[in-house]
């Protein structure tokens, strides 16, 4: 599941690139002030920052 939360004034453009039998490919474009991280990456970074 993909969940995107934006604050007032933030924007994101989502482009549907392609679809095959198992995957959907999307592209995201936004201002540099908005950070986009996969949950796994964020989880790993949180673990690194705790040590």
C-alpha angles and dihedrals in degrees: 000000000000118000122181124188120188132186123225109290095021120113139188131190117208119198123194106222107174146330129216131172094283109018144046117209116211132176124210127204124184142144117289091249091068113079118211116195133163113243091245092054093048090048091052092047091050089053091051093048092052093061 
